């Protein structure tokens, strides 16, 4: 697993570094819930996508019933959840607070997390912030999405599935999001940029950046970076500023995250 370099603030290019952040936060989320037989275990296998529209593709299987508390996240994602032989497609919106995601023992799942600026035109992210929407009901091997029939993708062919969605017009991309995140505003008015950013991501630019900074810092703390070093590296004014941010977006204080990082 890649380790976190405190000097390397993450960008939106999927790399082993961004995977390290997600894995650290997932480990932290699992520590927020317990099971009668000990620690909850929901291992997952991520991979770098071939599609430029996707941040991460992953699969896994729950070994216990669990309700992990997941940190706020700027990305929305599709989750194919297989339970008792049936598959359900869920669209999980971006989140501005820590939220629980339920798992039953033996649940199998395939996730596709999209890059900022990619969205479903008939269901933009600002329509389901802090929410998850059932897009299919319980199905076997195929499902209907916006009037078209689709086969349930696999971990191996998920990139092809995404490309087909794009070609069918079921996914759209607004390049304004990338230009705003890169600080390249061009000639568009401030209000126009703000409205397009909000529609494509579900978040304001300020909240988007606050969530990314909180997640990055929490991942540093989870991997053993001292609290004050995290304050400095992520650009917080002081420890109280960091504490407010982490409580808002992760429902955890820096000290709580450090204590959980020491759990086996």
Protein Blocks (a to p, Z undefined) as FASTA:
>chain_A
ZZddfklccdfbdcfklmmmmmmmmmmmmmmpccfkbcadddddddddfbfkbfbdcddd
dfbdcdddddddfbdcdddddeehiacdddddddfbdcdddddehiacddddddehiacf
klcfklmghiacdfkbpafkbcceehiacddddfklmmmmmmmmmmnopaccdfklmmmm
nopnkjadfklmmmmmmmmnopafklmmmmmmmmmmmmmmmnopafklmmmmnopablml
mmmmmmmmnopafklmmmmmmpZZ
